[in-house]
Amino acid sequence: MTRILILGSGFAALTAIRQLRKQRVDAEIIVVSPRNELVYLPSLIWLPSGERTGDDLRVPLADFFRRERVVWHPGSVLQVLEGGRRVVTDNGELHNDYLIVATGGRYLRKLPGIEHALIPCEGIASAEAIRDRLAAMDGGTIAIGFASNPKEPGAVRGGPMFEFLFGIDTLLRRQGRRGKFKLVFFNPSQEPGQRLGPSAVQKLLSRMRALGIETHLGHKPVRFDADKVVTEGGEFAADLILFMPGLTGPAWLDDSILPRSEGGFVAADAHCRAIGLERVYVAGDVGSYPGPDWMAKQAHQADLQAEAVARNIAAELRHEPASHGFKTELACIVDTLDSGLLIYRSGSRTITSPRSRVFHWLKRKFEERYLKPYR
């Protein structure tokens, strides 16, 4: 029987499994990941306010794997060798007929003093640390910012930082404590979040002004100290620093044969194939793909790439051309705890909605609907 090996158990990996079975691929599917659970990262923004707990966002995958006839191999990837056919893990080696690389990326931690900042989307522990630090503070300055990978500017995850910024503002107002805090948003760009579109950027900056959130824009961060943020354009005091660095590929790529982009990701073509390799596919944040400069690294885009991967593998197994590409689409709701801003972008249009409470509830319902197949 054909063996399909999937590295990772996040959004792209799980969507690939569902789509492979939807395409009636009757192959042995093995998933390699340290834990057989999905952490629903988009809802980390609700941990500081208590709207979600860590347990709410952990979704055990044992039942899902059983339903989809998937074998889970517990372990972490160390190397991919022999044209992708051999994968070395810390729990043994595995061979395959098809390889899907969907492990996600990692955050660049090269900025001096990065240990003084909390990186919200690293996981549940980071978001819980933000919750606990906020609860323990009587006042002070909270600095919130993000940056990109200088060698691959698209490798940035800025949307959640806007959500943490506005969410913390809303939380402090609910608690009657906003007057004791200064919120400062910082970014190397004068117009942060450009991938969301010009209209979205202006609405976000306008909202910051309306809420009394200060900005420090257009200056690259140089370092973080325990009590301040230092940039090329000056420094400012900070009692709590939330920072999202740019993304790069996982460290194990250094010892593997997979092709690399300048920014350190797996280089893929428009059909999500690893360039120069046979039967090796890439989906999600781990890959670098051709497309417009606004193409986002987000769960929605990862799902679209994973769908293309599944269709191409199914086509190959039927001895048909594997010519399926993925749709480039940005779709997100910038949530503020009590409302939301819908942003959509494709090759033909860009939409930025007015702020509405409806979108906050829509984001909550989307979480429920997205996770239903895995629960």
N, C-alpha and C positions, 0 to 999 in steps of 0.2 A: 504494500500500500504506500502511496505517496505520503511523504512526511513533510509537513509544514511547521517550521520552527519560528515562533514569534518571541522576540526579545522585548519584554516590558508587559505591564498589565494596567496601563493607563488608558486614556480616551481612545487613542489611535489603535492600540492593540485590541481592545474589546470591540470596537466597531469593526475591525478587520475580521474578527471571529464571527460576529453576527452576519456580516455581509458574505463571508465565505459560505456559511451554511445556507444563507438565503439564495446564493448562486448554485446551491445543490452540489457543493464540492464535498465529496465523500472521501476525505483524506484524514490521516492521523495528524492532529494539531497538538503541538506541545508549546506551552507558555513557560518562559523562563523569567522569574521575578523573585525578589527577596521575600515578598509577602503576597498571599493570595487575597488581596483586598484592593478596592479602589478608594482613593481619597478624593472626594469631590471638591477640588480646589477652588472653583468659582465662588463657593459659599464661605470661604475663609473670612471674607469681609464681614460676616455677621457674627463671628466669634467674640470680638471685643464688646459688643453690645449685649451678648447673652441670647441673641435670637437663634443661635445655633451653638451646640456643644461639639467637642471633638468626636464623640460617639455618633452624633447625627451624621457626620460626614464620612465615617468609615463604613464602607459597604463590603461585607464578606463576599467572596466570589466562589466559594466551594460549590454552592448549589447551581450557580450559573455555569460553571465549568462542567458540572455533571450533566446538566441539560443539553449543553452544546457538544458533549463528547470531547472534552478537552482534558489533556493531561497537564497538571501543573508540576513543573520542575523547580523546586525552591533553590534559589541561588542568585548570585550576581555575575554578570558577564565580565570576563577578564580579557578575552581575545576573540576575534573573528579571523579565521585563517583559511587557506586553501580555496580561494575564490569565493568564500562565504559558506562553503559546505561544512566546515568544522567550527564549532563554537566551544571555546574553553570557558568553563565557569568555576567558581570556587567550590562547586559540588559535582565535579566531573565534567566530561566532554560529551557533546551531542553532535550528531551528523544530521544532515537534512537534504531534501530535494529542492525546497524553496525556503528562503529566509526572509522574514519581515523584521526590519529593525525599527522598533517603536519605543525605545527606552526613555525618550525625552532628553532634554539638555541639562545643563547645570549652570549655576550662576558664577560669573566672574568675580572672584574675591581678591583681586590684586590691589585694590585701592588701599593705601596705608590707613590703618585704623578701622578697617571694615568690621572688626570684632566689636566696635562700639555701637554698631547699627544692628537693628533687627530687620531681617529680610522676610517680609510677610508671607510671600508665596512659597517659601521653602517647605512649609507644611503646617500641620496642626500645632506643633509645639511652638512655632514662631508666633502664630496668631494668638495662642493662649498667653504667651509672654507679653504681647501687646496689651491684652485684656488685663493682666495682673499689674503691669506697670502703670497703666492708666488709673486703675482703681486705687493704687497706692500713692498717687500724686495729689498734692494739695493745690498745685498750680505750676506755672512754668511755661517753657517754650517747647513745642513739639515740631520738629522738622521732618518733612515728608518729601521725598523726591525719587527720581529714577534716572537711569542712564542707559545707553545702548552699548553694543559691542562695536568698538571703533573700526574693526575690520569687516564688519557686516552690520550696518546700521539698522537693518530690519529685525535684528535679534534683540528685541526689546519688548518688555511687558509693562506698558504704562497704565493701561486701563484700570487694573486693580488698585494702583496707587491713588488715582483720582477717587476711587470708591472708599479707600481707607481715609483719605483726607476729608471728604464730605461726610462720611459716616461718623468719624470722630467728632466733627463739628456738631452734627445732629445729636449724638450721644451726650456731649457735654452740655448742650442746651437743654436737653430733657432733664438732666441732673441738676440744672440751675448753676452749673460751674463754668460756663463758657467764659465769663468775664475774668476768671482767674488764669486763663491760658492764652498764650499767643501761638497761633498756627502759622508756620512758614512753609510755603511750597517752593522747592528749588529744582532747577533743571538746567542742563547745559544749553538748551535751545531757548530762543526768545519766544518761540511758539510751540510749547510742548504738546505732544500728542498729535502731530501732523498727520499721522497715518489714519486718524479718525476723520480727517477732512477739515478744511478751513472753518466751516460753519461751527463744527463741534468744538474746535479749539477756542473760538471766540466766545461761545456760550459758556464753556468751562471757566475761562479766565474772568468773564463777566460775573459769573456766580461767585468766584473767589472774592472779587471786589465787594460784591453785595454782602457777603458774610463776614467781611473784615479779615479775610485770610491774606497775609502778606506774601509777596513773591520775591524770589531772588533768581532771576532768569538770565540766560545767556552766558553763564560762567561755568566752566567745568569744575567739578569737585576735585580738590587736590588731596585732602585727607579728612578723616574724622578724628576728633579727640573725644574724650569722655564727656566733655561739656560744650563742644562747639563743632560747627561745620566750617571747613576752610575751603574756599574756592579760589579760582584764578582772579575773581573780581572782588575779593574780600572775604570776611568771615563773620559769622554770627553765632551767638550762644544757643545751645540746645540742651534741654534736659532729657529729651527722648528723641532718637533719630530712627526713622523708618526709611529704608532705602532699598530700591530694587535695582541691582546691577544689570548689565547686559548679560545675554545668554551666550553660551558656547556649547560645543559637543561634549559628551561624557569623556572622562579621563582615559577609559579603556581603549578609545580610538587610537591613542598613541602607539599601542602595541598590536594594532590590527591592520589588515590589508585593505580596508574600506577606503574609497576615495574621499578626500577632504576638500572642503571649501576654504576660502581664505580665513573665514571666521571660525573654523574648527568644527564644522558640522559635516555630516555625510553628504557628499555631493550627489544630487539626484537630477534626473531629467524630467521632462514635462509629464511623463507617465509614471513617475515615482520609482523608476529603476535606478539603482546605484550605478553611476556612470562607469562603464567598462567591465561590468560583471554580469554574469548570467544568473537569472532566477534569484536575484537579491533585490528586494524592494525596501522602500523607506517611507515612513509615514509619521507625521507629527513634528514636534519641536526638534528632534534629533537631526532632521534633514535640512538641506539648503536647496531650494527649488527655483526654477526660472519663473518670473512673474513680475508684476508691477511693484514699485518700491513701497507701496502701502500694504502689501500682503502681510497679514498678521500671524504671529505665533500665538494661537489661541485654540481652545478645544474644538470650536466649530470648524476651523480650517483643518485641524488634524482629522476630524471625522470625514471630511470631504476627500482628503488624501487617502485615508484608509479604505474608503469605498472604491476609489479608483484602483488601489492595489488588489483588492479582492476580485474586482471585475477582470483585471488583467491576468491574474493567476488562473481564474476560472476559464478564461479564453484560451490560455496556453494549454491547459489540461484537455480542452476540447479541440486542440490543434487549430485554433483560430488566431488571427492577429491580435496581439496584446497592445491595442492602440487607444485604450481609454485614458483620457486625461482627467484632471480634477478641476472643479470650478473654483475660481479665486473669489472669495467672498468674505467680507468682514461684517460680523453681526454681533452687537453687544448692547447691554443695558448698563449704563453707568448708574449704579444704585447709590442712594444717599440715606438709606434706612427708612425714610418716609416718602420717597418719590424716586423717580428714575428718568433718565434721558436715553431714548432709543437711538442708536446709531447704526446705520446700514450702509455698506459700500460694496459696489460691484464694478465691473468694467464699464457699465453703461449709466450708472446713476449713484448718487450719494444722498442719503436722507439723514437729517438730524431732527428729531421730533422736539416739540416743546416738552418741558419738564412736567411730569404727571405722576400722581400717586398710583395710577393704574399700572405703570411699568414696574413699580416695586412688587406689586402682587403678581404680575405676569412673570417676573424673574423667579419668584418663589414657586409658582406653578410649573415653570419650565424645569426647575430642579427635580420636582416630584415626578414629572413625566419622563425626564431623561433617565432617572435612576430606576424606574419601575422594572425594566427588563433584567436588571441585575439583582434586584432584591427578591 
